[in-house]
Amino acid sequence: MEFYTHFTKLVTFTVRMALEKKSTFEEAREMLMKEHFIAPSYLIIAGTEV
């Protein structure tokens, strides 16, 4: 499937990786924005500050 669509990542594993490896909200947001997921998805992320 990757050959045809170039979507390679599962949403759940990528979100988990972002939470484990990124130390700031901005880093996690950038990582999630740049990924190409295997299925269409809509992610909602929120920080603690306004």
mmCIF entry with sequence, helices, sheets and N, C-alpha, C, O atoms, coordinates in Angstrom:
data_MODEL
# 
_entry.id   MODEL 
# 
_entity.id                         1 
_entity.type                       polymer 
_entity.pdbx_number_of_molecules   1 
# 
_entity_poly.entity_id                      1 
_entity_poly.type                           'polypeptide(L)' 
_entity_poly.nstd_linkage                   no 
_entity_poly.nstd_monomer                   no 
_entity_poly.pdbx_seq_one_letter_code       MEFYTHFTKLVTFTVRMALEKKSTFEEAREMLMKEHFIAPSYLIIAGTEV 
_entity_poly.pdbx_seq_one_letter_code_can   MEFYTHFTKLVTFTVRMALEKKSTFEEAREMLMKEHFIAPSYLIIAGTEV 
_entity_poly.pdbx_strand_id                 A 
# 
loop_
_entity_poly_seq.entity_id 
_entity_poly_seq.num 
_entity_poly_seq.mon_id 
_entity_poly_seq.hetero 
1 1  MET n 
1 2  GLU n 
1 3  PHE n 
1 4  TYR n 
1 5  THR n 
1 6  HIS n 
1 7  PHE n 
1 8  THR n 
1 9  LYS n 
1 10 LEU n 
1 11 VAL n 
1 12 THR n 
1 13 PHE n 
1 14 THR n 
1 15 VAL n 
1 16 ARG n 
1 17 MET n 
1 18 ALA n 
1 19 LEU n 
1 20 GLU n 
1 21 LYS n 
1 22 LYS n 
1 23 SER n 
1 24 THR n 
1 25 PHE n 
1 26 GLU n 
1 27 GLU n 
1 28 ALA n 
1 29 ARG n 
1 30 GLU n 
1 31 MET n 
1 32 LEU n 
1 33 MET n 
1 34 LYS n 
1 35 GLU n 
1 36 HIS n 
1 37 PHE n 
1 38 ILE n 
1 39 ALA n 
1 40 PRO n 
1 41 SER n 
1 42 TYR n 
1 43 LEU n 
1 44 ILE n 
1 45 ILE n 
1 46 ALA n 
1 47 GLY n 
1 48 THR n 
1 49 GLU n 
1 50 VAL n 
# 
_struct_asym.id          A 
_struct_asym.entity_id   1 
# 
loop_
_struct_conf.conf_type_id 
_struct_conf.id 
_struct_conf.pdbx_PDB_helix_id 
_struct_conf.beg_label_comp_id 
_struct_conf.beg_label_asym_id 
_struct_conf.beg_label_seq_id 
_struct_conf.pdbx_beg_PDB_ins_code 
_struct_conf.end_label_comp_id 
_struct_conf.end_label_asym_id 
_struct_conf.end_label_seq_id 
_struct_conf.pdbx_end_PDB_ins_code 
_struct_conf.beg_auth_comp_id 
_struct_conf.beg_auth_asym_id 
_struct_conf.beg_auth_seq_id 
_struct_conf.end_auth_comp_id 
_struct_conf.end_auth_asym_id 
_struct_conf.end_auth_seq_id 
_struct_conf.pdbx_PDB_helix_class 
_struct_conf.details 
_struct_conf.pdbx_PDB_helix_length 
HELX_P HELX_P1 AA1 GLU A 2  ? THR A 5  ? GLU A 2  THR A 5  1 ? 4  
HELX_P HELX_P2 AA2 VAL A 11 ? LYS A 21 ? VAL A 11 LYS A 21 1 ? 11 
HELX_P HELX_P3 AA3 PHE A 25 ? LYS A 34 ? PHE A 25 LYS A 34 1 ? 10 
# 
_struct_conf_type.id          HELX_P 
_struct_conf_type.criteria    ? 
_struct_conf_type.reference   ? 
# 
loop_
_atom_site.group_PDB 
_atom_site.id 
_atom_site.type_symbol 
_atom_site.label_atom_id 
_atom_site.label_alt_id 
_atom_site.label_comp_id 
_atom_site.label_asym_id 
_atom_site.label_entity_id 
_atom_site.label_seq_id 
_atom_site.pdbx_PDB_ins_code 
_atom_site.Cartn_x 
_atom_site.Cartn_y 
_atom_site.Cartn_z 
_atom_site.occupancy 
_atom_site.B_iso_or_equiv 
_atom_site.pdbx_formal_charge 
_atom_site.auth_seq_id 
_atom_site.auth_comp_id 
_atom_site.auth_asym_id 
_atom_site.auth_atom_id 
_atom_site.pdbx_PDB_model_num 
ATOM 1   N N  . MET A 1 1  ? 0.815  -1.194 0.000  1.00 0.00 ? 1  MET A N  1 
ATOM 2   C CA . MET A 1 1  ? 0.000  0.000  0.000  1.00 0.00 ? 1  MET A CA 1 
ATOM 3   C C  . MET A 1 1  ? 0.857  1.255  0.000  1.00 0.00 ? 1  MET A C  1 
ATOM 4   O O  . MET A 1 1  ? 0.502  2.249  -0.633 1.00 0.00 ? 1  MET A O  1 
ATOM 5   N N  . GLU A 1 2  ? 1.956  1.220  0.688  1.00 0.00 ? 2  GLU A N  1 
ATOM 6   C CA . GLU A 1 2  ? 2.843  2.388  0.737  1.00 0.00 ? 2  GLU A CA 1 
ATOM 7   C C  . GLU A 1 2  ? 3.306  2.787  -0.659 1.00 0.00 ? 2  GLU A C  1 
ATOM 8   O O  . GLU A 1 2  ? 3.464  3.972  -0.952 1.00 0.00 ? 2  GLU A O  1 
ATOM 9   N N  . PHE A 1 3  ? 3.519  1.809  -1.506 1.00 0.00 ? 3  PHE A N  1 
ATOM 10  C CA . PHE A 1 3  ? 3.981  2.081  -2.869 1.00 0.00 ? 3  PHE A CA 1 
ATOM 11  C C  . PHE A 1 3  ? 2.999  2.974  -3.628 1.00 0.00 ? 3  PHE A C  1 
ATOM 12  O O  . PHE A 1 3  ? 3.410  3.843  -4.397 1.00 0.00 ? 3  PHE A O  1 
ATOM 13  N N  . TYR A 1 4  ? 1.714  2.758  -3.411 1.00 0.00 ? 4  TYR A N  1 
ATOM 14  C CA . TYR A 1 4  ? 0.689  3.515  -4.133 1.00 0.00 ? 4  TYR A CA 1 
ATOM 15  C C  . TYR A 1 4  ? 0.320  4.827  -3.454 1.00 0.00 ? 4  TYR A C  1 
ATOM 16  O O  . TYR A 1 4  ? 0.088  5.825  -4.136 1.00 0.00 ? 4  TYR A O  1 
ATOM 17  N N  . THR A 1 5  ? 0.262  4.846  -2.147 1.00 0.00 ? 5  THR A N  1 
ATOM 18  C CA . THR A 1 5  ? -0.281 6.011  -1.443 1.00 0.00 ? 5  THR A CA 1 
ATOM 19  C C  . THR A 1 5  ? 0.757  6.860  -0.728 1.00 0.00 ? 5  THR A C  1 
ATOM 20  O O  . THR A 1 5  ? 0.510  8.041  -0.484 1.00 0.00 ? 5  THR A O  1 
ATOM 21  N N  . HIS A 1 6  ? 1.889  6.309  -0.389 1.00 0.00 ? 6  HIS A N  1 
ATOM 22  C CA . HIS A 1 6  ? 2.932  6.983  0.393  1.00 0.00 ? 6  HIS A CA 1 
ATOM 23  C C  . HIS A 1 6  ? 2.481  7.294  1.821  1.00 0.00 ? 6  HIS A C  1 
ATOM 24  O O  . HIS A 1 6  ? 3.161  8.033  2.532  1.00 0.00 ? 6  HIS A O  1 
ATOM 25  N N  . PHE A 1 7  ? 1.350  6.741  2.246  1.00 0.00 ? 7  PHE A N  1 
ATOM 26  C CA . PHE A 1 7  ? 0.908  6.882  3.629  1.00 0.00 ? 7  PHE A CA 1 
ATOM 27  C C  . PHE A 1 7  ? 1.406  5.662  4.383  1.00 0.00 ? 7  PHE A C  1 
ATOM 28  O O  . PHE A 1 7  ? 1.007  4.538  4.079  1.00 0.00 ? 7  PHE A O  1 
ATOM 29  N N  . THR A 1 8  ? 2.274  5.873  5.363  1.00 0.00 ? 8  THR A N  1 
ATOM 30  C CA . THR A 1 8  ? 2.965  4.730  5.944  1.00 0.00 ? 8  THR A CA 1 
ATOM 31  C C  . THR A 1 8  ? 2.737  4.538  7.434  1.00 0.00 ? 8  THR A C  1 
ATOM 32  O O  . THR A 1 8  ? 2.992  3.449  7.948  1.00 0.00 ? 8  THR A O  1 
ATOM 33  N N  . LYS A 1 9  ? 2.275  5.541  8.136  1.00 0.00 ? 9  LYS A N  1 
ATOM 34  C CA . LYS A 1 9  ? 2.228  5.466  9.594  1.00 0.00 ? 9  LYS A CA 1 
ATOM 35  C C  . LYS A 1 9  ? 0.818  5.192  10.111 1.00 0.00 ? 9  LYS A C  1 
ATOM 36  O O  . LYS A 1 9  ? -0.169 5.681  9.562  1.00 0.00 ? 9  LYS A O  1 
ATOM 37  N N  . LEU A 1 10 ? 0.748  4.403  11.176 1.00 0.00 ? 10 LEU A N  1 
ATOM 38  C CA . LEU A 1 10 ? -0.506 4.220  11.885 1.00 0.00 ? 10 LEU A CA 1 
ATOM 39  C C  . LEU A 1 10 ? -0.683 5.379  12.863 1.00 0.00 ? 10 LEU A C  1 
ATOM 40  O O  . LEU A 1 10 ? 0.280  5.809  13.496 1.00 0.00 ? 10 LEU A O  1 
ATOM 41  N N  . VAL A 1 11 ? -1.881 5.873  12.985 1.00 0.00 ? 11 VAL A N  1 
ATOM 42  C CA . VAL A 1 11 ? -2.148 7.046  13.816 1.00 0.00 ? 11 VAL A CA 1 
ATOM 43  C C  . VAL A 1 11 ? -1.792 6.776  15.277 1.00 0.00 ? 11 VAL A C  1 
ATOM 44  O O  . VAL A 1 11 ? -1.116 7.588  15.908 1.00 0.00 ? 11 VAL A O  1 
ATOM 45  N N  . THR A 1 12 ? -2.237 5.650  15.815 1.00 0.00 ? 12 THR A N  1 
ATOM 46  C CA . THR A 1 12 ? -2.035 5.384  17.238 1.00 0.00 ? 12 THR A CA 1 
ATOM 47  C C  . THR A 1 12 ? -0.560 5.290  17.612 1.00 0.00 ? 12 THR A C  1 
ATOM 48  O O  . THR A 1 12 ? -0.147 5.819  18.644 1.00 0.00 ? 12 THR A O  1 
ATOM 49  N N  . PHE A 1 13 ? 0.230  4.625  16.785 1.00 0.00 ? 13 PHE A N  1 
ATOM 50  C CA . PHE A 1 13 ? 1.651  4.494  17.093 1.00 0.00 ? 13 PHE A CA 1 
ATOM 51  C C  . PHE A 1 13 ? 2.385  5.828  16.964 1.00 0.00 ? 13 PHE A C  1 
ATOM 52  O O  . PHE A 1 13 ? 3.308  6.107  17.729 1.00 0.00 ? 13 PHE A O  1 
ATOM 53  N N  . THR A 1 14 ? 1.982  6.638  16.014 1.00 0.00 ? 14 THR A N  1 
ATOM 54  C CA . THR A 1 14 ? 2.629  7.931  15.826 1.00 0.00 ? 14 THR A CA 1 
ATOM 55  C C  . THR A 1 14 ? 2.305  8.879  16.971 1.00 0.00 ? 14 THR A C  1 
ATOM 56  O O  . THR A 1 14 ? 3.183  9.607  17.435 1.00 0.00 ? 14 THR A O  1 
ATOM 57  N N  . VAL A 1 15 ? 1.065  8.881  17.432 1.00 0.00 ? 15 VAL A N  1 
ATOM 58  C CA . VAL A 1 15 ? 0.695  9.717  18.583 1.00 0.00 ? 15 VAL A CA 1 
ATOM 59  C C  . VAL A 1 15 ? 1.463  9.259  19.814 1.00 0.00 ? 15 VAL A C  1 
ATOM 60  O O  . VAL A 1 15 ? 1.970  10.084 20.574 1.00 0.00 ? 15 VAL A O  1 
ATOM 61  N N  . ARG A 1 16 ? 1.552  7.960  20.013 1.00 0.00 ? 16 ARG A N  1 
ATOM 62  C CA . ARG A 1 16 ? 2.307  7.451  21.163 1.00 0.00 ? 16 ARG A CA 1 
ATOM 63  C C  . ARG A 1 16 ? 3.776  7.855  21.080 1.00 0.00 ? 16 ARG A C  1 
ATOM 64  O O  . ARG A 1 16 ? 4.363  8.256  22.085 1.00 0.00 ? 16 ARG A O  1 
ATOM 65  N N  . MET A 1 17 ? 4.373  7.756  19.898 1.00 0.00 ? 17 MET A N  1 
ATOM 66  C CA . MET A 1 17 ? 5.770  8.141  19.722 1.00 0.00 ? 17 MET A CA 1 
ATOM 67  C C  . MET A 1 17 ? 5.959  9.630  20.015 1.00 0.00 ? 17 MET A C  1 
ATOM 68  O O  . MET A 1 17 ? 6.948  10.022 20.634 1.00 0.00 ? 17 MET A O  1 
ATOM 69  N N  . ALA A 1 18 ? 5.023  10.449 19.577 1.00 0.00 ? 18 ALA A N  1 
ATOM 70  C CA . ALA A 1 18 ? 5.115  11.888 19.838 1.00 0.00 ? 18 ALA A CA 1 
ATOM 71  C C  . ALA A 1 18 ? 5.061  12.165 21.338 1.00 0.00 ? 18 ALA A C  1 
ATOM 72  O O  . ALA A 1 18 ? 5.813  13.000 21.841 1.00 0.00 ? 18 ALA A O  1 
ATOM 73  N N  . LEU A 1 19 ? 4.185  11.475 22.051 1.00 0.00 ? 19 LEU A N  1 
ATOM 74  C CA . LEU A 1 19 ? 4.067  11.683 23.497 1.00 0.00 ? 19 LEU A CA 1 
ATOM 75  C C  . LEU A 1 19 ? 5.295  11.182 24.249 1.00 0.00 ? 19 LEU A C  1 
ATOM 76  O O  . LEU A 1 19 ? 5.678  11.765 25.263 1.00 0.00 ? 19 LEU A O  1 
ATOM 77  N N  . GLU A 1 20 ? 5.911  10.119 23.768 1.00 0.00 ? 20 GLU A N  1 
ATOM 78  C CA . GLU A 1 20 ? 7.081  9.560  24.441 1.00 0.00 ? 20 GLU A CA 1 
ATOM 79  C C  . GLU A 1 20 ? 8.371  10.307 24.127 1.00 0.00 ? 20 GLU A C  1 
ATOM 80  O O  . GLU A 1 20 ? 9.202  10.489 25.017 1.00 0.00 ? 20 GLU A O  1 
ATOM 81  N N  . LYS A 1 21 ? 8.558  10.740 22.896 1.00 0.00 ? 21 LYS A N  1 
ATOM 82  C CA . LYS A 1 21 ? 9.862  11.244 22.466 1.00 0.00 ? 21 LYS A CA 1 
ATOM 83  C C  . LYS A 1 21 ? 9.994  12.757 22.437 1.00 0.00 ? 21 LYS A C  1 
ATOM 84  O O  . LYS A 1 21 ? 11.105 13.274 22.551 1.00 0.00 ? 21 LYS A O  1 
ATOM 85  N N  . LYS A 1 22 ? 8.902  13.474 22.290 1.00 0.00 ? 22 LYS A N  1 
ATOM 86  C CA . LYS A 1 22 ? 8.982  14.933 22.192 1.00 0.00 ? 22 LYS A CA 1 
ATOM 87  C C  . LYS A 1 22 ? 8.753  15.554 23.565 1.00 0.00 ? 22 LYS A C  1 
ATOM 88  O O  . LYS A 1 22 ? 7.859  15.138 24.302 1.00 0.00 ? 22 LYS A O  1 
ATOM 89  N N  . SER A 1 23 ? 9.564  16.547 23.900 1.00 0.00 ? 23 SER A N  1 
ATOM 90  C CA . SER A 1 23 ? 9.493  17.123 25.245 1.00 0.00 ? 23 SER A CA 1 
ATOM 91  C C  . SER A 1 23 ? 8.652  18.389 25.313 1.00 0.00 ? 23 SER A C  1 
ATOM 92  O O  . SER A 1 23 ? 8.307  18.837 26.407 1.00 0.00 ? 23 SER A O  1 
ATOM 93  N N  . THR A 1 24 ? 8.314  18.973 24.170 1.00 0.00 ? 24 THR A N  1 
ATOM 94  C CA . THR A 1 24 ? 7.484  20.178 24.194 1.00 0.00 ? 24 THR A CA 1 
ATOM 95  C C  . THR A 1 24 ? 6.265  19.992 23.297 1.00 0.00 ? 24 THR A C  1 
ATOM 96  O O  . THR A 1 24 ? 6.242  19.147 22.402 1.00 0.00 ? 24 THR A O  1 
ATOM 97  N N  . PHE A 1 25 ? 5.266  20.804 23.567 1.00 0.00 ? 25 PHE A N  1 
ATOM 98  C CA . PHE A 1 25 ? 4.043  20.790 22.772 1.00 0.00 ? 25 PHE A CA 1 
ATOM 99  C C  . PHE A 1 25 ? 4.339  21.116 21.311 1.00 0.00 ? 25 PHE A C  1 
ATOM 100 O O  . PHE A 1 25 ? 3.800  20.482 20.404 1.00 0.00 ? 25 PHE A O  1 
ATOM 101 N N  . GLU A 1 26 ? 5.195  22.103 21.091 1.00 0.00 ? 26 GLU A N  1 
ATOM 102 C CA . GLU A 1 26 ? 5.512  22.525 19.728 1.00 0.00 ? 26 GLU A CA 1 
ATOM 103 C C  . GLU A 1 26 ? 6.187  21.410 18.931 1.00 0.00 ? 26 GLU A C  1 
ATOM 104 O O  . GLU A 1 26 ? 5.880  21.211 17.756 1.00 0.00 ? 26 GLU A O  1 
ATOM 105 N N  . GLU A 1 27 ? 7.108  20.683 19.570 1.00 0.00 ? 27 GLU A N  1 
ATOM 106 C CA . GLU A 1 27 ? 7.789  19.581 18.890 1.00 0.00 ? 27 GLU A CA 1 
ATOM 107 C C  . GLU A 1 27 ? 6.805  18.474 18.511 1.00 0.00 ? 27 GLU A C  1 
ATOM 108 O O  . GLU A 1 27 ? 6.848  17.948 17.399 1.00 0.00 ? 27 GLU A O  1 
ATOM 109 N N  . ALA A 1 28 ? 5.927  18.131 19.437 1.00 0.00 ? 28 ALA A N  1 
ATOM 110 C CA . ALA A 1 28 ? 4.938  17.084 19.165 1.00 0.00 ? 28 ALA A CA 1 
ATOM 111 C C  . ALA A 1 28 ? 3.979  17.524 18.065 1.00 0.00 ? 28 ALA A C  1 
ATOM 112 O O  . ALA A 1 28 ? 3.632  16.730 17.191 1.00 0.00 ? 28 ALA A O  1 
ATOM 113 N N  . ARG A 1 29 ? 3.551  18.774 18.102 1.00 0.00 ? 29 ARG A N  1 
ATOM 114 C CA . ARG A 1 29 ? 2.640  19.298 17.081 1.00 0.00 ? 29 ARG A CA 1 
ATOM 115 C C  . ARG A 1 29 ? 3.287  19.249 15.699 1.00 0.00 ? 29 ARG A C  1 
ATOM 116 O O  . ARG A 1 29 ? 2.658  18.826 14.729 1.00 0.00 ? 29 ARG A O  1 
ATOM 117 N N  . GLU A 1 30 ? 4.539  19.681 15.614 1.00 0.00 ? 30 GLU A N  1 
ATOM 118 C CA . GLU A 1 30 ? 5.241  19.660 14.329 1.00 0.00 ? 30 GLU A CA 1 
ATOM 119 C C  . GLU A 1 30 ? 5.389  18.233 13.807 1.00 0.00 ? 30 GLU A C  1 
ATOM 120 O O  . GLU A 1 30 ? 5.207  17.985 12.615 1.00 0.00 ? 30 GLU A O  1 
ATOM 121 N N  . MET A 1 31 ? 5.714  17.309 14.686 1.00 0.00 ? 31 MET A N  1 
ATOM 122 C CA . MET A 1 31 ? 5.863  15.917 14.272 1.00 0.00 ? 31 MET A CA 1 
ATOM 123 C C  . MET A 1 31 ? 4.550  15.369 13.714 1.00 0.00 ? 31 MET A C  1 
ATOM 124 O O  . MET A 1 31 ? 4.537  14.718 12.669 1.00 0.00 ? 31 MET A O  1 
ATOM 125 N N  . LEU A 1 32 ? 3.453  15.635 14.412 1.00 0.00 ? 32 LEU A N  1 
ATOM 126 C CA . LEU A 1 32 ? 2.163  15.114 13.976 1.00 0.00 ? 32 LEU A CA 1 
ATOM 127 C C  . LEU A 1 32 ? 1.667  15.791 12.701 1.00 0.00 ? 32 LEU A C  1 
ATOM 128 O O  . LEU A 1 32 ? 0.972  15.168 11.899 1.00 0.00 ? 32 LEU A O  1 
ATOM 129 N N  . MET A 1 33 ? 2.015  17.048 12.513 1.00 0.00 ? 33 MET A N  1 
ATOM 130 C CA . MET A 1 33 ? 1.590  17.759 11.307 1.00 0.00 ? 33 MET A CA 1 
ATOM 131 C C  . MET A 1 33 ? 2.309  17.251 10.061 1.00 0.00 ? 33 MET A C  1 
ATOM 132 O O  . MET A 1 33 ? 1.757  17.306 8.963  1.00 0.00 ? 33 MET A O  1 
ATOM 133 N N  . LYS A 1 34 ? 3.531  16.760 10.223 1.00 0.00 ? 34 LYS A N  1 
ATOM 134 C CA . LYS A 1 34 ? 4.336  16.357 9.069  1.00 0.00 ? 34 LYS A CA 1 
ATOM 135 C C  . LYS A 1 34 ? 4.162  14.894 8.672  1.00 0.00 ? 34 LYS A C  1 
ATOM 136 O O  . LYS A 1 34 ? 4.617  14.489 7.602  1.00 0.00 ? 34 LYS A O  1 
ATOM 137 N N  . GLU A 1 35 ? 3.516  14.103 9.510  1.00 0.00 ? 35 GLU A N  1 
ATOM 138 C CA . GLU A 1 35 ? 3.366  12.672 9.220  1.00 0.00 ? 35 GLU A CA 1 
ATOM 139 C C  . GLU A 1 35 ? 2.281  12.420 8.182  1.00 0.00 ? 35 GLU A C  1 
ATOM 140 O O  . GLU A 1 35 ? 1.307  13.166 8.076  1.00 0.00 ? 35 GLU A O  1 
ATOM 141 N N  . HIS A 1 36 ? 2.476  11.354 7.423  1.00 0.00 ? 36 HIS A N  1 
ATOM 142 C CA . HIS A 1 36 ? 1.474  10.882 6.471  1.00 0.00 ? 36 HIS A CA 1 
ATOM 143 C C  . HIS A 1 36 ? 0.913  9.581  7.028  1.00 0.00 ? 36 HIS A C  1 
ATOM 144 O O  . HIS A 1 36 ? 1.609  8.566  7.081  1.00 0.00 ? 36 HIS A O  1 
ATOM 145 N N  . PHE A 1 37 ? -0.338 9.617  7.439  1.00 0.00 ? 37 PHE A N  1 
ATOM 146 C CA . PHE A 1 37 ? -0.956 8.456  8.076  1.00 0.00 ? 37 PHE A CA 1 
ATOM 147 C C  . PHE A 1 37 ? -1.565 7.517  7.043  1.00 0.00 ? 37 PHE A C  1 
ATOM 148 O O  . PHE A 1 37 ? -1.891 7.916  5.925  1.00 0.00 ? 37 PHE A O  1 
ATOM 149 N N  . ILE A 1 38 ? -1.709 6.263  7.447  1.00 0.00 ? 38 ILE A N  1 
ATOM 150 C CA . ILE A 1 38 ? -2.217 5.232  6.559  1.00 0.00 ? 38 ILE A CA 1 
ATOM 151 C C  . ILE A 1 38 ? -3.717 5.387  6.306  1.00 0.00 ? 38 ILE A C  1 
ATOM 152 O O  . ILE A 1 38 ? -4.224 4.887  5.302  1.00 0.00 ? 38 ILE A O  1 
ATOM 153 N N  . ALA A 1 39 ? -4.424 6.066  7.192  1.00 0.00 ? 39 ALA A N  1 
ATOM 154 C CA . ALA A 1 39 ? -5.866 6.277  7.037  1.00 0.00 ? 39 ALA A CA 1 
ATOM 155 C C  . ALA A 1 39 ? -6.178 7.755  7.232  1.00 0.00 ? 39 ALA A C  1 
ATOM 156 O O  . ALA A 1 39 ? -5.448 8.451  7.938  1.00 0.00 ? 39 ALA A O  1 
ATOM 157 N N  . PRO A 1 40 ? -7.240 8.239  6.622  1.00 0.00 ? 40 PRO A N  1 
ATOM 158 C CA . PRO A 1 40 ? -7.633 9.626  6.864  1.00 0.00 ? 40 PRO A CA 1 
ATOM 159 C C  . PRO A 1 40 ? -7.922 9.821  8.349  1.00 0.00 ? 40 PRO A C  1 
ATOM 160 O O  . PRO A 1 40 ? -8.563 8.975  8.972  1.00 0.00 ? 40 PRO A O  1 
ATOM 161 N N  . SER A 1 41 ? -7.462 10.907 8.909  1.00 0.00 ? 41 SER A N  1 
ATOM 162 C CA . SER A 1 41 ? -7.666 11.131 10.337 1.00 0.00 ? 41 SER A CA 1 
ATOM 163 C C  . SER A 1 41 ? -7.703 12.616 10.642 1.00 0.00 ? 41 SER A C  1 
ATOM 164 O O  . SER A 1 41 ? -7.188 13.443 9.890  1.00 0.00 ? 41 SER A O  1 
ATOM 165 N N  . TYR A 1 42 ? -8.320 12.924 11.752 1.00 0.00 ? 42 TYR A N  1 
ATOM 166 C CA . TYR A 1 42 ? -8.445 14.292 12.237 1.00 0.00 ? 42 TYR A CA 1 
ATOM 167 C C  . TYR A 1 42 ? -7.960 14.275 13.674 1.00 0.00 ? 42 TYR A C  1 
ATOM 168 O O  . TYR A 1 42 ? -8.612 13.691 14.540 1.00 0.00 ? 42 TYR A O  1 
ATOM 169 N N  . LEU A 1 43 ? -6.830 14.903 13.941 1.00 0.00 ? 43 LEU A N  1 
ATOM 170 C CA . LEU A 1 43 ? -6.264 14.914 15.286 1.00 0.00 ? 43 LEU A CA 1 
ATOM 171 C C  . LEU A 1 43 ? -6.552 16.247 15.955 1.00 0.00 ? 43 LEU A C  1 
ATOM 172 O O  . LEU A 1 43 ? -6.415 17.305 15.341 1.00 0.00 ? 43 LEU A O  1 
ATOM 173 N N  . ILE A 1 44 ? -6.944 16.188 17.197 1.00 0.00 ? 44 ILE A N  1 
ATOM 174 C CA . ILE A 1 44 ? -7.126 17.392 17.998 1.00 0.00 ? 44 ILE A CA 1 
ATOM 175 C C  . ILE A 1 44 ? -6.090 17.334 19.112 1.00 0.00 ? 44 ILE A C  1 
ATOM 176 O O  . ILE A 1 44 ? -6.088 16.405 19.919 1.00 0.00 ? 44 ILE A O  1 
ATOM 177 N N  . ILE A 1 45 ? -5.214 18.328 19.151 1.00 0.00 ? 45 ILE A N  1 
ATOM 178 C CA . ILE A 1 45 ? -4.226 18.398 20.220 1.00 0.00 ? 45 ILE A CA 1 
ATOM 179 C C  . ILE A 1 45 ? -4.423 19.720 20.946 1.00 0.00 ? 45 ILE A C  1 
ATOM 180 O O  . ILE A 1 45 ? -4.803 20.720 20.337 1.00 0.00 ? 45 ILE A O  1 
ATOM 181 N N  . ALA A 1 46 ? -4.170 19.721 22.225 1.00 0.00 ? 46 ALA A N  1 
ATOM 182 C CA . ALA A 1 46 ? -4.386 20.925 23.022 1.00 0.00 ? 46 ALA A CA 1 
ATOM 183 C C  . ALA A 1 46 ? -3.259 21.085 24.022 1.00 0.00 ? 46 ALA A C  1 
ATOM 184 O O  . ALA A 1 46 ? -2.706 20.103 24.517 1.00 0.00 ? 46 ALA A O  1 
ATOM 185 N N  . GLY A 1 47 ? -2.928 22.319 24.310 1.00 0.00 ? 47 GLY A N  1 
ATOM 186 C CA . GLY A 1 47 ? -1.919 22.627 25.307 1.00 0.00 ? 47 GLY A CA 1 
ATOM 187 C C  . GLY A 1 47 ? -2.572 23.095 26.599 1.00 0.00 ? 47 GLY A C  1 
ATOM 188 O O  . GLY A 1 47 ? -3.797 23.096 26.728 1.00 0.00 ? 47 GLY A O  1 
ATOM 189 N N  . THR A 1 48 ? -1.740 23.490 27.548 1.00 0.00 ? 48 THR A N  1 
ATOM 190 C CA . THR A 1 48 ? -2.254 23.919 28.846 1.00 0.00 ? 48 THR A CA 1 
ATOM 191 C C  . THR A 1 48 ? -2.336 25.426 28.971 1.00 0.00 ? 48 THR A C  1 
ATOM 192 O O  . THR A 1 48 ? -2.847 25.939 29.966 1.00 0.00 ? 48 THR A O  1 
ATOM 193 N N  . GLU A 1 49 ? -1.840 26.142 27.977 1.00 0.00 ? 49 GLU A N  1 
ATOM 194 C CA . GLU A 1 49 ? -1.851 27.599 28.030 1.00 0.00 ? 49 GLU A CA 1 
ATOM 195 C C  . GLU A 1 49 ? -2.682 28.152 26.887 1.00 0.00 ? 49 GLU A C  1 
ATOM 196 O O  . GLU A 1 49 ? -2.870 27.499 25.861 1.00 0.00 ? 49 GLU A O  1 
ATOM 197 N N  . VAL A 1 50 ? -3.172 29.362 27.082 1.00 0.00 ? 50 VAL A N  1 
ATOM 198 C CA . VAL A 1 50 ? -3.962 30.024 26.036 1.00 0.00 ? 50 VAL A CA 1 
ATOM 199 C C  . VAL A 1 50 ? -3.064 30.878 25.189 1.00 0.00 ? 50 VAL A C  1 
ATOM 200 O O  . VAL A 1 50 ? -3.531 31.522 24.249 1.00 0.00 ? 50 VAL A O  1 
# 
